[in-house]
Amino acid sequence: MNNTLVNSIKHPQGITPQQIAGKTMKAVQMYSPYGYRAKIGLIVPSTNTVNEPEFYMMAPHGVSIHTARIMLLGKATEESYFKMGEETSRAASELATAEVDVIAWGCTSGGVVMSSEKIEGMIAEASGIAGVTTINAVTAALKAVGARKIALGTPYVRFVNEAEVKFLSEAGYEVVSFYGLELGETQEERRGIGRVPPESLYRLARYIDRKEVDTIFISCTNLATVEIIADLEEELGKPVITSNQATFWRALRMAGVPDKIEGYGQLFQKNQ
């Protein structure tokens, strides 16, 4: 085979094994004991205590999760979100040293208040790795399940709820009903989002459901939701999308993992 022909062949995209392992570890340059199928990078607000455990619960064998945190302080305001967003590049560059395949930015409301495209651009620029925000993963998930008219449940304060309804409407979805728990007027309330019982969220989903609604969306990566999705879908007879479920599904698909995982909703039966 001549050099011209070799040079014309397209090589796989992404970080090359040589960049990861160098030339002195050729025999193990593709080795990873736990993330041999995919390594998922995750950036979470510093107060978030739910996103990581739910990712672990949903992860198929051979997929590992690696997390960086960005500081979130004070009550829910635009300023607090933008200050948190400023740490995205630092977190993404740290995750790049863990050789992850894709980076998920796990804050639904932050992606709504700020520019989700800008955040994904910051991740790519700082790390050289593709990133996905939760809100963009959610819109991809809604498209995958054929959603048109949705019911929205959130833990957020009013200005975030209004911003999310606007975002979803501009993305082409009709928000038929929504309810926000109004948590975030203080730092303690904001941290308390991670303590909302799943049973309360089950009732929230039933409360916001309407006959004309075709999809339920429970928003926020710090809400414990993944264990109630299957039961809700069975009772309500329609797809249920949650922030962590959608983000992990999208990250898996971006990393080339097509598994149809059981127990976490209809979404995981979709490849795209």
PEVENDA-V738908 format. One record per run of one state. SS is the DSSP state (hx for helix, st for strand, lp for the rest). FROM is the first residue (numbers start at 1). LEN is the number of residues. If there is no record, write none. Layout:
[[SS & FROM & LEN] [SS & FROM & LEN]]
This chain:
[[lp & 1 & 2] [hx & 3 & 6] [lp & 9 & 8] [hx & 17 & 5] [lp & 22 & 4] [hx & 26 & 3] [lp & 29 & 9] [st & 38 & 8] [lp & 46 & 5] [hx & 51 & 8] [lp & 59 & 4] [st & 63 & 8] [lp & 71 & 7] [hx & 78 & 8] [lp & 86 & 2] [hx & 88 & 9] [lp & 97 & 5] [st & 102 & 5] [lp & 107 & 1] [hx & 108 & 6] [lp & 114 & 2] [hx & 116 & 12] [lp & 128 & 3] [st & 131 & 3] [hx & 134 & 11] [lp & 145 & 4] [st & 149 & 6] [lp & 155 & 3] [hx & 158 & 13] [lp & 171 & 3] [st & 174 & 7] [lp & 181 & 6] [hx & 187 & 9] [lp & 196 & 2] [hx & 198 & 11] [lp & 209 & 6] [st & 215 & 4] [lp & 219 & 7] [hx & 226 & 11] [lp & 237 & 2] [st & 239 & 4] [hx & 243 & 12] [lp & 255 & 11] [hx & 266 & 4] [lp & 270 & 3]]
